[in-house]
Amino acid sequence: DHHNNIPSVVNTSTTKKRRTDSADNTNSTQSTSTNHGADAGTPIYVFNGSVPSNALITTLEEKLKPYIFHFLDSIAIIKLWIQLMIPKVEDGNNFGVSIQEDSLAEIRTLETDVTQYLDLTYKYLVSRGELIKKVAKYPHVDDYRRSVQSLDEKQFVSMRFIALELRNHYTSVHDLLMKNLEKIKRPRSAQTHSMY
């Protein structure tokens, strides 16, 4: 279906030849030889107003973006919660605090990864637009048309990867919180408070 997103081609050489053949049958060999001029056989791209985006990629982006935004919102709340649970600095018994700080660092790394997914969409759209411009400017170069299809396929694979990674990140954050919940909520044990 990638071919639907690239403008259609009209070949002018056949229509020219028909006109000259029907006009004068005696000059058909001459008109055929003149058809090999500068504009003969050159495809003309018909843009009916605009070139549409790849519908499948657009649908995937619309479905994934809410999950990306939800993940980033959730991570911001979790980061704030952990930061508020960090006690004031004291000498000794900072094992729980180090777990909190390690958890924060891990969550910040995941947040950075997910933020980059939004940049990926923007870069894809800009790159595709540039390639479509080249297809319009150099219609005789088939590699430009194929590069648009390759870019769309690459973006599809990337969107699938993002969906899988989002699932993995949600699972990682849940696992991190469940394994360290007690130390995050109470970084210093009650025994140490009774000692002081």
Secondary structure, 3 states (H helix, E strand, C coil): CHHHHCCEEEEHHHHHHHHHHHHCHHHHHHHHHHCCCCCCCCEEEECCCCCCCCHHHHHHHHHHHHHHHHHHHHHHHHHHHHHHHCCCCCCCCCHHHHHHHHHHHHHHHHHHHHHHHHHHHHHHHHHHHHHHHHHHHCCCCHHHHHHHHHHHHHHHHHHHHHHHHHHHHHHHHHHHHHHHHHHHHCCCCHHHHHHC
